[in-house]
């Protein structure tokens, strides 16, 4: 393959990428590294990273997650069996819980979102 062919192929890939529209859920949220580390320092290393992704998904959604294993797994980019394992561990560490509304909650994220909502 010639350099020109590679450049055209690369340009085609770049052109075909769909750009998404920025939404309010894409905006930043406060993440306090020291507090996160302190709150998770006894957790296994892999679970800390997975928990961080769950929190990202939580804020992306703008609130509690539906209690739907397949949907959450898809949002995290893993299979349902893996999510169920993560979920079980996060429940055991009391990082997530199912609220009276039937949704999966994180206490600190709920507090931050309530504060944000009050300011809006």
C-alpha positions in Angstrom: 0.0 0.0 0.0 1.3 3.4 -1.0 1.4 6.4 1.4 -1.3 8.1 -0.7 -3.6 5.1 -0.3 -3.0 5.1 3.5 -3.7 8.9 3.7 -7.0 8.4 1.7 -8.0 5.5 3.9 -7.3 7.5 7.1 -9.2 10.5 5.8 -12.2 8.2 5.0 -12.2 6.8 8.5 -12.0 10.3 10.0 -14.8 11.6 7.8 -17.0 8.6 8.7 -16.8 9.2 12.5 -20.0 10.6 13.8 -19.7 13.6 16.0 -22.1 13.7 18.9 -23.8 16.8 20.1 -22.6 18.1 23.5 -25.3 17.5 26.2 -25.6 18.8 29.7 -24.8 15.3 30.9 -21.4 15.5 29.1 -20.3 18.4 31.4 -17.8 17.9 34.1 -18.6 16.7 37.6 -16.5 17.2 40.7 -14.1 14.3 41.3 -12.0 14.7 44.3 -9.0 12.4 43.8 -7.9 12.3 47.5 -11.4 11.7 48.7 -12.0 9.0 46.1 -8.8 7.3 47.0 -9.5 7.4 50.7 -13.0 6.1 50.2 -11.8 3.2 48.0 -8.2 2.5 49.3 -9.2 -0.9 50.8 -11.0 -2.0 47.6 -9.2 -4.2 45.1 -7.5 -2.1 42.4 -9.7 -3.4 39.6 -12.9 -2.7 41.5 -11.8 0.9 42.1 -11.5 1.5 38.4 -14.8 -0.2 37.7 -16.5 1.9 40.4 -15.1 5.1 38.8 -16.7 4.0 35.5 -20.0 3.4 37.3 -19.9 6.9 38.8 -19.1 8.3 35.3 -22.2 6.6 33.9 -24.2 7.8 36.8 -23.3 11.5 36.1 -23.7 11.0 32.3 -27.3 9.8 33.0 -27.8 12.7 35.3 -28.9 10.6 38.2 -29.6 7.1 39.5 -29.2 4.1 37.1 -32.1 1.9 36.0 -32.0 -1.4 37.9 -31.4 -3.2 34.6 -28.2 -5.3 34.4 -28.1 -5.5 30.6 -28.5 -1.8 30.2 -25.8 -0.9 32.8 -23.4 -3.5 31.4 -23.9 -2.0 27.9 -23.2 1.5 29.3 -20.0 0.3 31.0 -18.9 -1.6 27.9 -18.8 -5.0 29.6 -21.0 -8.1 29.4 -23.9 -8.7 31.8 -22.1 -11.4 33.8 -19.1 -9.1 34.5 -21.5 -6.3 35.5 -23.3 -8.6 37.9 -20.0 -9.4 39.6 -19.0 -5.7 39.8 -22.5 -4.9 41.2 -22.3 -7.6 43.8 -18.9 -6.2 45.0 -20.1 -2.6 45.0 -23.1 -3.6 47.0 -20.9 -5.4 49.5 -18.7 -2.3 49.8 -21.9 -0.2 50.2 -20.9 2.0 47.3 -24.2 1.5 45.5 -27.7 0.5 46.6 -31.2 0.1 45.2 -33.4 2.9 46.5 -37.1 2.9 47.3 -37.7 4.1 43.7 -36.1 0.8 42.4 -33.1 2.6 40.9 -29.4 2.0 41.6 -28.1 4.9 43.7 -24.8 6.2 44.9 -25.2 8.4 48.0 -22.4 11.0 47.3 -23.5 11.3 43.6 -27.0 11.9 44.7 -25.9 14.7 47.1 -23.8 16.4 44.3 -26.6 16.2 41.8 -29.1 17.6 44.4 -26.7 20.5 45.0 -26.3 21.1 41.3 -30.1 21.0 40.8 -30.7 23.5 43.6 -28.2 25.9 41.9 -29.9 25.6 38.5 
